[in-house]
Amino acid sequence: MGLRALFLLLSLAAAALAAEQRPALPPPSAGGAGAPGVSSNSVLVTLLDSRYTELAELVEKALLLQALEDAVGRGSVTILAPRNEALDRDLDPEFRRFLLEPRNLRALQSLLLFHVLPARVHLSPSASLSHQTLAGEPLELAAAAITRPDAVVRPDGVIHGIERLLVPRSVQEAFNRRRSLAAISAVLPTGAPEVDPRTHRLKKPAPPVPLGAPPALPVWDAMAPGPSIAPAPAPGPGSGKHHFDGHSQVKDFIQTLLLYGGYNELADILVNLTSLATEMGRLVSEGYVLTVLAPNDEAMARLTTDQLSEPGSPEDILYYHMIPEYQTEESMYNAVRRFGKVRYDTLRLPHKVTAREADGSVKFGAGEGSAYLFDPDIYTDGRISVQGIDAVLLPPAEDGGKSPATAAAAAPARRAPAVTGATAKPKLRRGKLLEGACQFMGVFVRRSRFASCQ
């Protein structure tokens, strides 16, 4: 029993001595069973204990430790490390705030990987000046401003100290886009969703209108006043609804009338007597076009006081001289030469103005109330066209009788009928229907009892 126990003790001592002399296996890494580990002598560990601790903190915030460990495991790397002062004091505070925002993590990772070269690079006269970085963008070593070459040399990499931070083009462009007003502008206010009362469903929003497109509503709907229950909502900042500066264009058009001469009365009515100038500016701002048939001062002087003193008569007269189309003297003359007679819509619904060719010019209206195109193309800017005429156009009467211009010429002043006595009776104008009724009654009745038939 003694020899057997002695032999067992000697075998256990030999096994323990062999276990102490056997090399220890490295612990399994988090990246996988076959991933190489990082030793304590690695260039990444040395970076944490060197004078470039600010760069090491940014690497941890950017979650790049695993990516750099994989790069070191594949081969040697070269790290261009800026000094701590360049990242702490010399860096733009706004750019630093941009890099540390969580939504700009990709930009911070690209910035740090731009400082890592996937190969060992020593500074020598024969070294290549351009190297590919882990960020995917090339780097010129001449622009790196290396101040401490080979500051740290390890078997798996080398660290060069540089003067300042290197910013790749992609990160600089992302920072510039972030600083631009278009990227940080406020969201345009939108109205609450509308419910269709017939179907009790949400109304679909209208498709966007391209810039400069003609308006969807007709011009007469745009002229209609809005509801007076509540004021209209204020437009949002930079809504882009008004594509044209209509008020400036109307101001230029009225100033052109004054400088042209002979159209002072029309300009005075537009500015002082009515609010049509403001309304025209609003229409042009919304994208509408107008053609103004402008009577000269001699034509405006032939208007009577009664025609201008009635409520709304100046607006009605000028509405009849505005065509919701853009026409020039050449386009209107070509139209009347080709079609003989052209009827243009006016802003005074439902009346239209008729144009025809006469004596090598364009003639508007018919009969005694017609007007010739006297001063063509006084003002043409693509939105407003002004054509001078030598008479005031008035629409025909509603009952099909004579026009107000003809009636005014026949009876310049309207007076009440004079009453001379109690038995005086005004004379009534017999119509065709009344005359036919009296003749029919005279056949059967010898003496008519109708006073109006006498």
C-alpha positions as CSV (number, residue, x, y, z in Angstrom):
1,M,0.0,0.0,0.0
2,G,2.8,2.5,0.6
3,L,4.3,2.1,-2.9
4,R,0.9,2.5,-4.5
5,A,0.1,5.7,-2.6
6,L,3.6,7.1,-3.4
7,F,3.0,6.4,-7.1
8,L,-0.4,8.2,-7.0
9,L,1.0,11.3,-5.4
10,L,3.9,11.5,-7.9
11,S,1.4,11.3,-10.8
12,L,-0.8,14.1,-9.4
13,A,2.3,16.3,-8.9
14,A,3.4,15.7,-12.5
15,A,-0.1,16.6,-13.8
16,A,-0.2,19.8,-11.8
17,L,3.3,20.9,-13.0
18,A,2.2,20.2,-16.7
19,A,-0.9,22.3,-16.2
20,E,1.1,25.3,-14.9
21,Q,3.5,25.1,-17.8
22,R,0.7,24.9,-20.5
23,P,-0.2,28.4,-22.0
24,A,-3.6,29.9,-21.0
25,L,-6.3,30.0,-23.7
26,P,-7.7,33.5,-24.6
27,P,-11.2,34.1,-23.4
28,P,-13.9,34.0,-26.1
29,S,-14.7,37.5,-27.5
30,A,-18.1,39.0,-27.7
31,G,-17.9,39.2,-31.5
32,G,-18.0,35.4,-32.0
33,A,-16.2,32.2,-31.3
34,G,-13.6,32.7,-34.1
35,A,-13.0,36.5,-33.6
36,P,-9.5,37.5,-32.6
37,G,-9.1,39.2,-29.2
38,V,-7.4,42.5,-28.4
39,S,-4.3,42.2,-26.2
40,S,-3.3,44.8,-23.6
41,N,-0.5,45.9,-26.0
42,S,-2.9,46.8,-28.8
43,V,-2.9,50.2,-30.4
44,L,-6.5,50.8,-29.3
45,V,-5.7,50.2,-25.6
46,T,-2.7,52.5,-25.9
47,L,-4.9,55.2,-27.4
48,L,-7.0,55.3,-24.2
49,D,-3.8,55.9,-22.1
50,S,-2.1,58.3,-24.4
51,R,-2.4,62.1,-24.7
52,Y,-5.3,61.7,-27.2
53,T,-8.0,60.9,-24.7
54,E,-10.6,63.3,-26.4
55,L,-10.5,61.2,-29.5
56,A,-10.9,58.0,-27.5
57,E,-14.0,59.5,-25.8
58,L,-15.5,60.3,-29.2
59,V,-14.8,56.8,-30.4
60,E,-16.8,55.4,-27.4
61,K,-19.7,57.9,-28.0
62,A,-19.8,56.9,-31.7
63,L,-20.0,53.1,-30.8
64,L,-17.0,52.4,-33.0
65,L,-14.9,50.2,-30.6
66,Q,-16.2,46.9,-32.2
67,A,-15.6,48.2,-35.7
68,L,-12.0,49.3,-34.8
69,E,-11.3,45.9,-33.1
70,D,-12.4,44.1,-36.2
71,A,-10.1,46.3,-38.3
72,V,-7.2,45.6,-36.0
73,G,-7.9,41.9,-36.1
74,R,-7.7,41.9,-39.9
75,G,-4.4,43.7,-40.0
76,S,-2.4,46.8,-38.9
77,V,-4.0,50.2,-38.8
78,T,-2.8,53.8,-38.8
79,I,-4.6,56.3,-36.6
80,L,-4.3,60.1,-37.2
81,A,-5.1,61.5,-33.7
82,P,-5.7,65.2,-33.2
83,R,-4.5,66.7,-30.0
84,N,-6.9,67.2,-27.1
85,E,-6.8,71.0,-27.5
86,A,-8.0,70.7,-31.0
87,L,-11.1,68.9,-29.9
88,D,-11.8,70.7,-26.7
89,R,-11.1,74.4,-27.3
90,D,-10.3,74.9,-31.0
91,L,-13.4,73.1,-32.4
92,D,-16.4,75.2,-33.4
93,P,-19.1,74.9,-30.7
94,E,-21.9,74.7,-33.2
95,F,-20.1,72.0,-35.2
96,R,-19.4,70.1,-31.9
97,R,-23.0,70.3,-31.0
98,F,-23.9,69.0,-34.4
99,L,-21.6,66.0,-34.0
100,L,-22.9,65.1,-30.6
101,E,-26.6,65.1,-31.5
102,P,-28.1,61.6,-31.6
103,R,-29.6,62.0,-35.0
104,N,-26.1,62.8,-36.5
105,L,-24.5,59.6,-35.3
106,R,-23.6,58.6,-38.8
107,A,-21.8,61.9,-39.4
108,L,-19.7,61.4,-36.2
109,Q,-18.8,57.8,-37.3
110,S,-17.8,59.0,-40.7
111,L,-15.7,61.8,-39.2
112,L,-13.8,59.4,-36.9
113,L,-13.3,56.6,-39.4
114,F,-11.8,59.3,-41.7
115,H,-8.8,59.4,-39.3
116,V,-8.1,55.6,-39.5
117,L,-6.1,54.1,-42.4
118,P,-6.5,50.3,-42.9
119,A,-2.7,49.8,-43.2
120,R,0.5,50.7,-41.4
121,V,1.8,54.0,-42.8
122,H,5.2,55.4,-41.9
123,L,6.2,58.9,-42.9
124,S,9.0,58.7,-45.5
125,P,9.8,60.5,-48.7
126,S,8.7,57.5,-50.8
127,A,5.4,57.1,-49.1
128,S,2.2,57.6,-51.1
129,L,0.5,60.9,-50.5
130,S,-3.1,59.7,-50.9
131,H,-4.5,56.8,-48.8
132,Q,-8.0,55.2,-48.5
133,T,-9.6,55.6,-45.1
134,L,-12.2,53.4,-43.3
135,A,-14.8,56.1,-44.1
136,G,-14.5,55.3,-47.8
137,E,-13.1,58.7,-48.7
138,P,-9.4,59.3,-49.7
139,L,-7.1,61.3,-47.5
140,E,-4.1,63.4,-48.5
141,L,-1.4,63.1,-45.9
142,A,0.0,66.5,-46.9
143,A,-3.3,68.1,-45.6
144,A,-3.2,66.2,-42.3
145,A,-0.6,68.6,-40.7
146,I,1.2,65.8,-38.8
147,T,3.1,67.3,-35.8
148,R,4.1,64.1,-33.9
149,P,4.9,61.3,-36.4
150,D,5.1,57.8,-34.9
151,A,3.8,59.0,-31.5
152,V,2.7,55.5,-30.6
153,V,4.1,52.3,-32.4
154,R,2.6,48.9,-31.6
155,P,2.7,45.6,-33.5
156,D,-0.9,46.0,-34.7
157,G,-0.8,49.7,-35.6
158,V,0.8,53.2,-35.3
159,I,-0.6,56.5,-34.1
160,H,0.5,59.9,-35.7
161,G,-0.3,63.1,-33.9
162,I,-1.9,65.8,-36.0
163,E,-2.6,69.5,-35.4
164,R,-6.3,69.7,-36.1
165,L,-9.4,67.7,-36.8
166,L,-9.9,66.4,-40.3
167,V,-13.4,66.9,-41.7
168,P,-14.5,64.8,-44.8
169,R,-16.5,66.4,-47.5
170,S,-19.7,64.3,-46.7
171,V,-19.8,65.5,-43.1
172,Q,-19.2,69.2,-44.1
173,E,-22.1,69.0,-46.6
174,A,-24.4,67.5,-44.0
175,F,-23.4,70.3,-41.6
176,N,-24.1,72.9,-44.2
177,R,-27.5,71.5,-45.0
178,R,-28.3,71.5,-41.3
179,R,-27.4,75.1,-41.0
180,S,-29.4,76.2,-44.1
181,L,-32.7,77.9,-43.4
182,A,-34.5,75.4,-45.6
183,A,-33.6,72.5,-43.4
184,I,-34.5,74.2,-40.0
185,S,-37.6,76.2,-41.2
186,A,-40.8,75.9,-39.3
187,V,-43.5,73.5,-40.5
188,L,-46.1,75.3,-42.6
189,P,-49.4,75.5,-40.7
190,T,-52.2,73.4,-42.1
191,G,-55.9,73.6,-41.4
192,A,-58.0,71.0,-39.6
193,P,-59.3,68.1,-41.7
194,E,-62.7,68.8,-43.3
195,V,-65.6,66.4,-43.1
196,D,-67.9,66.0,-46.1
197,P,-71.4,66.5,-44.7
198,R,-73.0,64.2,-47.4
199,T,-70.7,61.2,-46.9
200,H,-69.4,62.0,-43.3
201,R,-65.9,61.2,-44.5
202,L,-62.8,63.3,-44.6
203,K,-62.4,65.4,-47.7
204,K,-59.3,64.6,-49.8
205,P,-56.9,67.5,-50.0
206,A,-56.6,69.1,-53.4
207,P,-53.6,68.2,-55.5
208,P,-50.7,70.7,-55.4
209,V,-50.8,73.4,-58.0
210,P,-47.4,73.9,-59.9
211,L,-45.8,77.3,-59.8
212,G,-47.2,79.6,-62.4
213,A,-50.2,77.4,-63.4
214,P,-53.5,79.1,-64.2
215,P,-55.9,79.3,-61.2
216,A,-58.5,76.5,-60.8
217,L,-61.4,78.8,-60.0
218,P,-62.9,81.2,-62.6
219,V,-62.2,84.8,-62.2
220,W,-65.8,85.6,-61.1
221,D,-65.5,83.2,-58.2
222,A,-62.3,84.8,-57.1
223,M,-64.0,88.2,-57.1
224,A,-66.8,87.0,-54.9
225,P,-66.5,88.2,-51.3
226,G,-65.9,85.6,-48.6
227,P,-68.2,84.8,-45.7
228,S,-68.6,87.6,-43.2
229,I,-69.1,85.3,-40.2
230,A,-65.4,85.3,-39.3
231,P,-62.2,86.8,-40.8
232,A,-60.2,84.8,-43.2
233,P,-57.3,82.8,-41.8
234,A,-53.9,84.4,-41.9
235,P,-51.5,82.9,-44.5
236,G,-48.6,80.8,-43.2
237,P,-45.0,82.0,-43.5
238,G,-43.8,81.5,-47.1
239,S,-46.9,79.7,-48.2
240,G,-46.1,80.3,-51.9
241,K,-49.7,81.0,-52.7
242,H,-49.1,84.4,-54.3
243,H,-46.8,83.8,-57.3
244,F,-47.0,87.3,-58.6
245,D,-46.7,90.8,-57.0
246,G,-50.1,92.1,-58.4
247,H,-50.2,95.3,-56.4
248,S,-46.8,96.4,-57.8
249,Q,-48.0,95.6,-61.3
250,V,-51.2,97.6,-60.9
251,K,-49.3,100.5,-59.5
252,D,-47.0,100.4,-62.5
253,F,-49.9,100.2,-64.9
254,I,-51.7,103.3,-63.3
255,Q,-48.4,105.2,-63.3
256,T,-48.0,104.4,-67.0
257,L,-51.4,105.8,-67.7
258,L,-50.5,109.0,-66.0
259,L,-47.2,109.3,-67.8
260,Y,-48.7,108.4,-71.2
261,G,-51.1,111.3,-71.0
262,G,-54.8,111.5,-71.9
263,Y,-56.0,108.9,-69.3
264,N,-56.0,110.8,-66.1
265,E,-59.7,110.4,-65.5
266,L,-59.6,106.6,-65.6
267,A,-56.6,106.6,-63.3
268,D,-58.5,108.9,-60.9
269,I,-61.5,106.6,-60.8
270,L,-59.4,103.5,-60.3
271,V,-57.5,105.1,-57.3
272,N,-59.9,107.5,-55.6
273,L,-63.5,106.7,-56.6
274,T,-63.4,102.9,-56.4
275,S,-61.4,100.1,-54.8
276,L,-60.8,98.4,-58.2
277,A,-57.1,98.9,-58.1
278,T,-56.8,96.8,-55.0
279,E,-59.1,94.2,-56.4
280,M,-57.1,94.0,-59.6
281,G,-53.9,93.6,-57.6
282,R,-55.4,90.7,-55.7
283,L,-56.5,89.0,-58.9
284,V,-53.1,89.3,-60.5
285,S,-51.4,88.0,-57.3
286,E,-53.7,84.9,-57.5
287,G,-52.5,84.2,-61.1
288,Y,-55.2,85.8,-63.2
289,V,-54.7,87.9,-66.3
290,L,-56.6,91.0,-67.3
291,T,-57.1,93.2,-70.4
292,V,-58.3,96.7,-69.7
293,L,-60.1,98.7,-72.4
294,A,-59.2,102.2,-71.2
295,P,-61.4,105.1,-72.4
296,N,-59.4,108.3,-72.8
297,D,-60.2,111.6,-71.1
298,E,-62.4,112.9,-73.9
299,A,-64.6,109.8,-73.7
300,M,-64.9,110.0,-70.0
301,A,-65.9,113.7,-70.2
302,R,-69.0,112.7,-72.3
303,L,-70.4,110.7,-69.4
304,T,-73.3,112.4,-67.6
305,T,-73.5,113.2,-63.9
306,D,-76.5,110.8,-63.6
307,Q,-74.5,107.9,-65.0
308,L,-71.7,108.3,-62.4
309,S,-73.8,109.3,-59.4
310,E,-75.9,106.1,-59.1
311,P,-74.5,103.7,-56.4
312,G,-72.1,101.3,-57.9
313,S,-72.2,102.8,-61.4
314,P,-68.5,103.6,-61.7
315,E,-67.6,100.0,-60.8
316,D,-70.2,98.6,-63.2
317,I,-68.8,100.7,-66.0
318,L,-65.2,99.7,-65.4
319,Y,-66.1,96.1,-64.9
320,Y,-67.5,96.1,-68.5
321,H,-64.1,97.4,-69.7
322,M,-62.1,94.5,-68.1
323,I,-61.6,91.2,-70.1
324,P,-60.4,88.2,-68.1
325,E,-57.9,87.3,-70.9
326,Y,-54.5,88.6,-71.9
327,Q,-55.0,90.2,-75.3
328,T,-52.8,92.6,-77.3
329,E,-53.7,94.8,-80.3
330,E,-52.2,92.2,-82.6
331,S,-54.0,89.2,-81.1
332,M,-57.4,91.0,-81.2
333,Y,-56.9,92.3,-84.7
334,N,-55.9,88.8,-86.0
335,A,-59.0,87.3,-84.3
336,V,-61.5,89.8,-85.8
337,R,-59.8,89.4,-89.2
338,R,-60.2,85.7,-89.1
339,F,-63.6,85.3,-87.4
340,G,-65.3,88.5,-88.3
341,K,-66.8,89.1,-84.9
342,V,-65.5,88.0,-81.5
343,R,-67.3,88.2,-78.2
344,Y,-65.1,88.6,-75.1
345,D,-66.2,87.9,-71.6
346,T,-66.1,90.8,-69.1
347,L,-66.0,91.1,-65.4
348,R,-69.6,92.4,-65.4
349,L,-71.6,89.2,-65.8
350,P,-73.4,88.2,-67.9
351,H,-72.5,90.9,-70.4
352,K,-70.0,90.5,-73.1
353,V,-68.2,93.0,-75.3
354,T,-68.3,92.5,-79.1
355,A,-65.2,93.2,-81.3
356,R,-65.1,93.4,-85.0
357,E,-62.8,94.7,-87.7
358,A,-63.4,98.2,-89.0
359,D,-61.1,100.5,-91.1
360,G,-58.0,98.5,-90.3
361,S,-58.6,98.6,-86.6
362,V,-60.6,96.9,-83.9
363,K,-64.1,98.2,-83.1
364,F,-65.8,97.4,-79.9
365,G,-69.6,97.6,-79.4
366,A,-72.2,98.4,-81.9
367,G,-74.1,101.4,-83.1
368,E,-73.6,104.8,-81.6
369,G,-72.0,103.4,-78.4
370,S,-69.1,101.8,-80.3
371,A,-65.5,102.6,-79.6
372,Y,-62.3,102.2,-81.7
373,L,-59.0,100.9,-80.5
374,F,-57.2,104.3,-80.4
375,D,-53.9,103.7,-78.4
376,P,-52.8,100.1,-78.7
377,D,-50.6,98.4,-76.2
378,I,-50.2,101.2,-73.7
379,Y,-49.1,98.7,-71.0
380,T,-48.2,95.0,-71.6
381,D,-46.3,93.1,-68.9
382,G,-47.6,89.6,-69.5
383,R,-50.3,89.8,-66.7
384,I,-52.0,93.1,-67.5
385,S,-52.7,94.5,-70.9
386,V,-54.1,98.1,-71.4
387,Q,-55.6,99.1,-74.7
388,G,-56.8,102.7,-75.2
389,I,-60.2,103.3,-76.8
390,D,-62.0,106.6,-77.8
391,A,-65.4,106.0,-76.2
392,V,-67.0,104.6,-73.1
393,L,-68.6,101.2,-73.6
394,L,-72.0,100.6,-71.9
395,P,-73.7,97.2,-72.0
396,P,-77.1,96.9,-73.7
397,A,-80.2,97.3,-71.6
398,E,-81.7,94.2,-69.9
399,D,-85.0,94.5,-71.7
400,G,-83.4,94.5,-75.2
401,G,-84.1,98.2,-75.7
402,K,-81.6,100.9,-76.5
403,S,-78.3,101.1,-74.7
404,P,-77.8,103.5,-71.8
405,A,-75.5,105.6,-74.0
406,T,-78.1,106.0,-76.7
407,A,-80.7,106.8,-74.1
408,A,-78.5,109.3,-72.4
409,A,-77.7,111.0,-75.7
410,A,-81.4,111.3,-76.5
411,A,-82.4,112.6,-73.1
412,P,-79.3,114.1,-71.4
413,A,-81.2,114.8,-68.1
414,R,-83.9,112.7,-66.5
415,R,-86.7,114.8,-65.0
416,A,-89.9,114.0,-63.3
417,P,-93.1,114.6,-65.3
418,A,-94.7,118.0,-64.7
419,V,-98.2,117.9,-63.1
420,T,-100.3,120.9,-64.2
421,G,-103.6,120.0,-62.6
422,A,-105.4,117.4,-60.6
423,T,-106.9,115.8,-63.7
424,A,-103.6,115.7,-65.6
425,K,-102.7,112.1,-66.3
426,P,-99.3,110.9,-67.6
427,K,-99.3,109.3,-71.0
428,L,-98.8,105.6,-71.1
429,R,-96.8,103.9,-73.8
430,R,-98.8,101.3,-75.5
431,G,-97.2,98.0,-76.0
432,K,-97.9,95.5,-78.7
433,L,-99.9,93.2,-76.4
434,L,-102.2,96.1,-75.2
435,E,-102.9,97.3,-78.8
436,G,-103.9,93.7,-79.9
437,A,-106.2,93.4,-76.9
438,C,-108.0,96.7,-77.7
439,Q,-108.5,95.8,-81.4
440,F,-109.9,92.4,-80.4
441,M,-112.4,94.1,-78.0
442,G,-113.4,96.8,-80.5
443,V,-114.8,94.1,-82.9
444,F,-117.4,93.0,-80.4
445,V,-118.0,96.0,-78.3
446,R,-118.9,99.2,-80.1
447,R,-117.8,101.4,-77.2
448,S,-115.0,100.0,-75.0
449,R,-115.2,100.5,-71.3
450,F,-111.4,100.2,-70.9
451,A,-109.9,103.6,-70.3
452,S,-106.5,102.5,-71.6
453,C,-108.0,101.6,-75.0
454,Q,-109.3,105.2,-75.5
